[in-house]
Amino acid sequence: MLPTVPVLRGLSLLTLLNAFGRGLFFPVSVLYFTRFVGLSATSVGVGLTVAGVFGLAAGVPTGRASDRWGRRPVLTGLWIGCGAALAAYTLIGSYASFLVTAICYATLSQGGTGVRNALYADVLPAHQRVEGRAHLRMVTNVGMGVGGGFGALALQLDTRAGYTTLILVDAAAFVGSALMVHRLPGGAGRRPAADIPPESRWRAVRDLPFLAVTFLNAVLALQYSLLEVGLPLWIAQHTQAPRWTAALVAILNCVLVALLQVRATRGVENLPGAVRAMRRSGLLLALSCAFFAYSAGLSPLWALGVLVVGAVVQVLAEVLQAAGGWTVGYGLADSRAQGVYQGVFNSGQAAATMAAPALVTVTAIQHGTAGWAVLGALFVVAGLGVGPAVRWARRDATWRGE
């Protein structure tokens, strides 16, 4: 997991630490708020949704701040702020304090994601960015998996002290990751504001071709919530498969992504390769939707088998979409303002994450096979649309003289 290339090794270490902390907190967060803070599940869900909206709005201004003052100091400040917000969760005693803390955490965390992606563009050579991102995604899966194992132990103990300990360890992991940012070898991660032409500083928010590509990538990214939210509901409500099938599919996804993500970047290092990968991703996602829909009404064993096949097809689509998304996200961005561009691109995926549960529910869960067909068609259209959108973006960049 730890490569010999100094820059990628440093990124792997801080990614592993950060992912381990997030893996600790993810499985216990809602139960902590409901069982020990005394909030209702509905109020927690509403609060986290409101916080997510603030997080969406954070990507562009934090990206602009990193273009102006540098990735490293901005990312360090954001991650230290995340650690402080997480630590504050252990002190909240009312809904108002929960909401304020959740908004602070979501804003800092979501803003930090775009800045972190821009930092990758600074410290990784252009020919290594996509493969490097793939390696870091593998490390993230491993870190979150190990952290999730410790989180499961806390769930079994089910004590306030156990949950509080995990939250504080996650806070410390954020602070530790922030301190490691400054020790990264390679690029300085800073572009003086005077070197950035005024017309480039906010271009991402009005770059229509780039926004189109961002939207299409976000549509393909709906698959993540399809797996996390839609499929468990589908298995429980519409199939005879064992309830533990959802856990099996989740584990299978983590293992296959870790095994396949780096390989999936081969041939996707340039824009034509990325277009092909994202087109194939859309078609594979439609195929996986067909398998999921077909599982309804089958015997438990056959339903399990069909769902597993569909999950494997979805993983193939996922690794292709991720690799293609990284390439177009970097390749179509104005290199003089990577912070704002990566903030916009990341906000598109975050918006998809917020919208996906409702979309999956009103299509597949409520309307069965017809709903899966709608989702499949949506994925196909998005995958096929990436090519024209990328060509539009490249022509637009040529007209602007980039």
Secondary structure, DSSP 8 states (H G I E B T S, - for coil): ---SSHHHHHHHHHHHHHHHHHHHHTTTHHHIIIIIS---HHHHHHHHHHHHHHHHHHHHHHHHHHHHH-HHHHHHHHHHHHHHHHHHHTT--SHHHHHHHHHHHHHHHHHHHHHHHHHHHHHS-GGGHHHHHHHHHHHHHHHHHHHHHHHHHHHHH--HHHHHHHHHHHHHHHHHHHHHHTT--S------GGGS-HHHHTGGGG-HHHHHHHHHHHHHTTHHHIIIIIHHHHHHHH--S-TTHHHHHHHHHHHHHHHHHHHHTTT-SSHHHHHHHHHHHHHHHHHHHHHHHHTTTS-HHHHHHHHHHHHHHHHHHHHHHHHHHHHHHHHTS-GGGHHHHHHHHHHHHHHHHHHHHHHHIIIIIHHTHHHHHHHHHHHHHHHHHHHHHHHHHHHHHHHTT-
